[in-house]
Amino acid sequence: MSGGPRVVIGHPRPAAAGPLRGVVEGLGAHDVAVVDGDGLPAAVEEPPHLLVLHAGLPGFGPEMLSALRAGAMLRELPILVLGRFAGARQRAALMAAGATDLLARPLTLPELSARLSLHLENRKLSQSLQEMIDSLHAYHGGAVQRMALAREMQLGLLPDRALCQGLERSYGIELDSHFESSSELGGDLWGAHPLDERRFALFLYDFTGHGVAAALNTFRLHALLARTDLPADDPAGTLAALNRLLIGLLPETQFAAMVYAVVDTVADTLTYATAGAPKPLIGRPDGSLEIGPSCGVPLGVAAGATYRNHRLEFPAGSFLVLFSDALVEARGGDGRLVGHRGVADLVRGLPGLCGSGAREDGMENGMEEGMEVEGARPLARLLDRYFTTMPRPLADDLTVLWLSRPWRPDPRPCRPDPD
C-alpha cells in the first residue's frame, strides 16, 4: 500500500464523523472519504482498502451488504459495521450478508483504533499475498510454456518415423521404441544412424537424475554424437571418445550410462560396448535368450576410462532389447527388484515371438508355439506385461528399444527392368 491505505466511511451525518475520521487518519490512511448513503456507490467504484459503515445509514441492513458484495471488485473488501445491535440474530444476519466484523457501540477511541488497525494490517497482508500468488501464477504459466517448448525440443532429438522406416527398409529390420519421462523433462535418449550399406549403429544413454539438468545433458551428448571425428563403427572407441569430451563438460556429480551397438547385416554380428548401462537381451532364431555382458564405468566419471567391445552372433531371426535402468531397477507391488532376469522372463513369455519359448540355462518356458497377439508388436506386449505389476507414475525415466531382424536384405543392387 504505497502512500498509505484508502478508507471509505459511510455515515448518516458526515459532519459528525470527525472522531472516526481522526482515528483512521491516525493509522496512516492517506485518503479518507466520508460519505452519506447517496454518495456511497460512487465512493466504492474504485475499491478502497477498508470500508466502515455506520449502522444508522438510511436503508442499512443485510440487503445493503449483500448488494455491495455482489460487485466482483468488493468481494474481498473488509467491511466493518459500527453501531448498536439488537441481539445475536441481527449480528448473525449482518455477518451472513457480508460484514467482515461488527464494531459494537459503546466503543472507546483506543479500542476502535486497535480494531481498525488489525483489519488494515490483515488487508495489507492479504493484498501482498495476492500479489505474490498472481506473480507465482504468471511465473508458473511462463515456466509451463518454457517447459513444454523444452520438452518438444527434446522429443525432436529422437529419431523420427521417416528415419526409422529408412533404416528398416535398408537393413531389413524392425525397430520399435518407448520413451516415457518421469517428469516434464527426462535424461534418457536413444538414436540410430546408418554406417554403410551393411552396417548401422544404435545407441541409448541415460543421464543421472531427471528434469532440466538431465535434459540439458541430453542435448550436450546429442551434439557430441553428431561429430564426424568419432569412430562410429567402433563402439568401444566411440564411448572412450565421448567420455573424454564429457569429462570437461559435466559437473562432478553428473554422468551418463550408455550402450552403443553396431549391427552388421552381412556378417550377422552385433558388436556393442557399454558404459555402466544395463545388460542387453539378445534373442536368437533357435529360441535361446542371452543376457549379454556389460562392463565399463559411466561416461563423465573417469578421464582415462577404457571400454571393451563384445561381439555376438546376430543372424536373421534374432532380436535385441536395450533399455535404461528404470526397467531393471523398478520394484513391483511386492517390493521385489525386477532385475535382468525379471526382464528376461517378461521377454521369454511373450506369445508369438521368435524365441518366445526361449531357453536360458536349460530352462523351458512351455508356451505354445505359434501363439500370437494380432496387431501387437513385441515391445507393446512387453510393456503391457511390465505395467501390470509396476506402479505409475514412474520414479525414473524409461526408454526401451526393440530391434528385430525378421529377414535378410538382398545385398545385390537394384537393376532397372529391361525394356
N, C-alpha and C positions, 0 to 999 in steps of 0.2 A: 504494500500500500504506500507508494511513494507520495509524500505530501500529506499523509495522514488520511484517516478514513472519512468517507462521506456518509452523513447520517440525515435521515428524514424523520421529523417528528410530526405526527398527526394530532392536532389538539383542537378542541371546540372553540377555544379563545386564544389564538396565537399570542396575543399581547400578554397573556397571563402565564406563558410558558418560560419566562425568564430563568427561574431557578433550574428547570430541567435542561434548558439550553446551556446554562453555565456549567453544569456537571458534564455534559457531553463535550463541550469545548475544552474543559479541563483535562479530558482524556486524550487530547491531541487531535480531535476531529478538525479538518481544515475547511470543511464545507458543511454547515448545519442549516437545513431548511426547515422552518416551522410553518406548517400549512394547516388550513381547516379541511373539512370534508370535501369541499368543492375543489380545492387545489391539490388534493392527494393524487388523483390519477396522473396528472401532468408531472408531479414531483417524482414519481417512481417509474416514469418511462425509461429513464436511464437508471438501472438498479443501483441503489445505494449499498453501502456495506452493512447498514443496520437500519431497521425501521421500527420506530417506537410509536405505538398507537394509544391514545387516551381513550378509555372506555366510554367517555362522555361524548364522543363524536356522534353527530346525528346519523342514525342508521347503523351504528356499530353493532356487530353480533357475528355469529358463526357464518352468516351469509356473506358478509363483507370479507372475512378472512378467506373463505372458500373462493370468492371471486378473485382476490389477489393471488392466491396460489394457482389459479387456473392459468395464469400467464407463465409461459415457459421460462422467462427471464427471472421470475420471482420464486421459483420452486425451491431454491436452496437458500433464499434470503432469510436471515434471522429476523423474526417479527416478534417484538415484545409488547405485551399489553399491560398498561398501567391503569389501575383503578381498584374499585371495591367490587367484590364478587359475592353473590348471594349465597353460594354454597358449592358443594362438591359437584353437583350435576352441571351447574353453569361452567365451572372450571373444566370439567371433562369435555363439554361440548365445544368450548373455545379451543382446547388443545387438539381435539379431533378435527376441527375445521382448519387448523394450520398454524396456531400460535406456537412459537418456539418456547416461550416462557411467560409466566404471569407474574407481574410485579404488584403485589397486593398492598394497597394503602391501608393504614398509615406506614410511611417508609421514610427513614431519615436520609438526608443527602449523602452521608458517607456510605450508607448501605446501598443506596441507589447507584452511587459511583462504582462500588465494588461489583454489583451485579452487571452493570453495563460494561465495565472493563472486561469481565470474564467473557461476555458474548462477543465483544470486539476482538479479543485475543483469539477466541475459537474461530471466528470468521477469518481472521488473518491466517491462522494455521490451515484452515480448510482451503482457502484460496491458494496458498503456497503448495499444498498437497495436490490440488487440482492442476496447477501449472506444471508440477513435476510429472503428474500422470499424463497430461497432454504431451509433454516433452518426450516421455518414455514411449507413448503411443506413436509419436512421429518418428522417433528413432527406430522403434521396432518395425514400423511399416517400411522405413528405408532399408533396415537390415534384412528384412524378409525379401525385399526386392533384390537386394545385392546378393543374398544367399541363393535365391532362385537363379539369378544370372550365373553365379559361380558354379552352381550345380549343372546348369545347362552346358556351360563351357567344359566342365569335367566330363560329362557324358559324351561330349563331342570328341573327346580323345579316344573313346572306344572305337574299335573297327565298325564301320557301318555295314549295312547289309550288302551293298554293292561289292565291297572288298571281300567279304566272306564268300559271296557267291562266285566271285572271280577265283578265289583260292580253291573252292570246291570243284569248279569246272576244270581248272588247270591241273589239279593233283589228284582228282578222283577221290575226294574226301567228303565227309560231312562234319560240319563244325557247329557246335551249339554252345551257348554261354548263358550264365546267370550272374547278374551283378545286383547286389542288394546292400545298401548302406544302412548302418545303424543310426545315422544322424543325417542332417541335410547334406553334408559332405563326407566323403569317405577317403580312406588311404589305400584302397585297392585299385588296381588297374591291370588290364591284360591287352595283348596285342599280337599281331601276326603279320608277316610280310614275306613275299617271295624272295628266294635267293638266286635260283636259276631254273631251268626247265624241269629239273627233277627234285629240287630241294626247296623247302620253305622253313621259316623259323616261327616259333610260337613261344610266348613268354607271359608270365604272370608275376606281379610283385605286390607286396603288402607292407606298407609303412606302419610303424608303431603309432598307436592311437587312432583317432578319427577326428573329424571336424576340420576347421580351417587350416591348422598347421599341417595335418596329414595330407590334405588336398593340395596345398602348395607344393609339398614334396612330390606328389604325383606329377605335377606339371614340370618340376625340375628334371625328374628322371625321364619323362616322356621326351623332353627336349634333348637330353643326352643320347637317348636311343636313336634319335634321328641323325646323329652324326655319321658321316661317311667313313671315318677312320677307324670304326670299331671292327674287330674281326668277327663279322656277323655269322660266319659259318663255323665258328669255334665257340661253343657255349662257355667253356671254362675261361677262355681268353676274353670273351665279352664281359663276363662277370668281374674278372680281375680289373679290366679297364674301367668299368663303371664304378667299382669300389674306389679306385684311385681318384676318380673325379669327384665322387660324393664326399670323400673324407674332408675336402676343403669347403664343402657347401652346407653340410648338415650340422645342426647343433649337436653337442656332445651326447645328449640323451636320445637322439633320434636315429633310426636306422631302418633298413628295408630287408625283408625276406624276399627271395626271388628264385624262380626257376626259369631257365632258358633252354629251349629244346630245338633241335633241328631234325626234321623228318626227311629221309631220302627215299623217295618212292620207287627208285630203280634198284638200289641196294637193299631195300626192305629193312632199313635200320632206323632206330631212334637214338640220337645222341643228345644227352642233356647234362646240365650241371646245376647244382643248387647252392644257394647261399642262405642257409637257415630256413629253407622252405619245407613244407610238408612233403612226405614221400609220394611220388606219383603212383597211380594204379594203371597197370597195363593188362588188358585182356587179349587173349590170343584165339585164333580160329579153332584150336583143339579144345577150347573150353577152360583152359588154365587162366588163372588170375594171379598176377605177380605184383607184390608191393615193392617198388623199386627202391634202391638205396638213396640216401640223402646225406650229404656232408658239406661242410663249408660254413664259415661264420657269416652272419648277415652283412649286407653292404653298408659301408659307412662306419664300421666298428674298428677295424684294424688296417692300417695303411699297407702293410706287407702281406695281406691275406692272399692265399692262393686257392684255386678251385680245381676240381677234377671232373673230367668227362666220364660219363657212364654210357656205354654203347650196348644197346639191346636189339634183339631181333624184333622187327615190326612189319610183318608181311601183310598183304591184303587180307582183310577179315579181322584185323586187330583193332583195338580201340585204346585210347589214352584218356585218363581223367586227371586233371590238375585242379588244385583248389587252394584257397587261402586257409590259414589255420583256424578260422572260425568254424569250419566244418568238423575238424577233428578235436578241437578244444571245447566244444559245446557240451553241456550236460543236460541230459534228459530229465523228465519229471521225477525219476528215481534218484537223481543226483549223480549218476554214473557218467564218466567221461566217454565220449564216442570213440575216440582214438582211430588209428588207421585200420585196425581190424573191424571196427564197427562200420566204417565207411565201406570196407571191402565186403562185409556181409550185406550191406544195402545194395551194392552193385551186383553181388552174386545172386541175389534173389529177384532181380528184375526179370519179368517174363518176356519171352520173345526176343531175347538178346543173344547174339552170338557170344557164347561164354556165360550165359545166364546160369547154366549148370556148372559154373566154374569150379575147378578143383584147385585147392591150395593145401599143401602139406598132406595130400592124400585124402582130403575130406570131400564127400559128395553132397551136393545140395538137394537132389531129389525133385527138382522142379520138372514138370512135364515138358518134353521137347516140343518146340513149335508154338508154345503159348505166346500170345501177342495181344497188346492193348492197341486197338485200332486208333490211328491218328496221333498217338503219343510218342514223342521221341524219347530216347533213353534218359536224357538229363531231366526232362519234366517228370518222368516216372520216379526217378531217383529222389528228386526234391519233394515230391508228394509223399513218398515213404518217410523221408527225413523229418518233415514238418508234422507228421502225425504224432511225434513224441517230443519234438523240440519246441520250446515256447517262443513266441514272438511278442514284442519286438526283439530283434537280435541285440546281443550285448556287444557285438563286433561286426565289422564289415565282412560280407561273404561274397566271394567270387568263385565260380566253378566253371571249368571248361571241359567239354566232352568232344573228343576228336575220334572219328571212326574212319577206317579205310575199307569200305564195303566192296570196292572194285579197284583194279589196277588200270591206270590210264594207258592208252595206246601211245608208246613213245614215238611212233612214226609220224612225220609231219603230214598235215592235211594237204591233199592234192586236189586240184580242180577237176571236175568231171570232164571226161573227153567230149569233144563236140560231136 
